[in-house]
């Protein structure tokens, strides 16, 4: 399930990542992107929204979609 995740970097610029959350560890969220992976400091996440529906057509929470 893909999410769009809005972040802010140290310079104050916004960046949006679209990917599938695969891991949450040590306050970092790892996303699988189209061309690789990115690890994001969770304190830099401003907002997110779900792009795809789950197989049960339910809404999901970003942090419930990852394991450990």
ChimeraX attribute file (.defattr): number of C-alpha atoms within 10 A of each C-alpha:
attribute: neighborCount
match mode: 1-to-1
recipient: residues
	/A:1	15
	/A:2	20
	/A:3	20
	/A:4	17
	/A:5	19
	/A:6	16
	/A:7	20
	/A:8	16
	/A:9	12
	/A:10	7
	/A:11	6
	/A:12	9
	/A:13	8
	/A:14	13
	/A:15	12
	/A:16	15
	/A:17	17
	/A:18	18
	/A:19	22
	/A:20	22
	/A:21	23
	/A:22	17
	/A:23	17
	/A:24	20
	/A:25	13
	/A:26	9
	/A:27	11
	/A:28	15
	/A:29	19
	/A:30	20
	/A:31	23
	/A:32	17
	/A:33	14
	/A:34	9
	/A:35	7
	/A:36	8
	/A:37	14
	/A:38	14
	/A:39	16
	/A:40	18
	/A:41	16
	/A:42	15
	/A:43	10
	/A:44	15
	/A:45	17
	/A:46	13
	/A:47	11
	/A:48	16
	/A:49	15
	/A:50	18
	/A:51	14
	/A:52	15
	/A:53	12
	/A:54	12
	/A:55	8
	/A:56	6
	/A:57	8
	/A:58	8
	/A:59	13
	/A:60	15
	/A:61	11
	/A:62	18
	/A:63	13
	/A:64	9
	/A:65	14
	/A:66	16
	/A:67	10
	/A:68	8
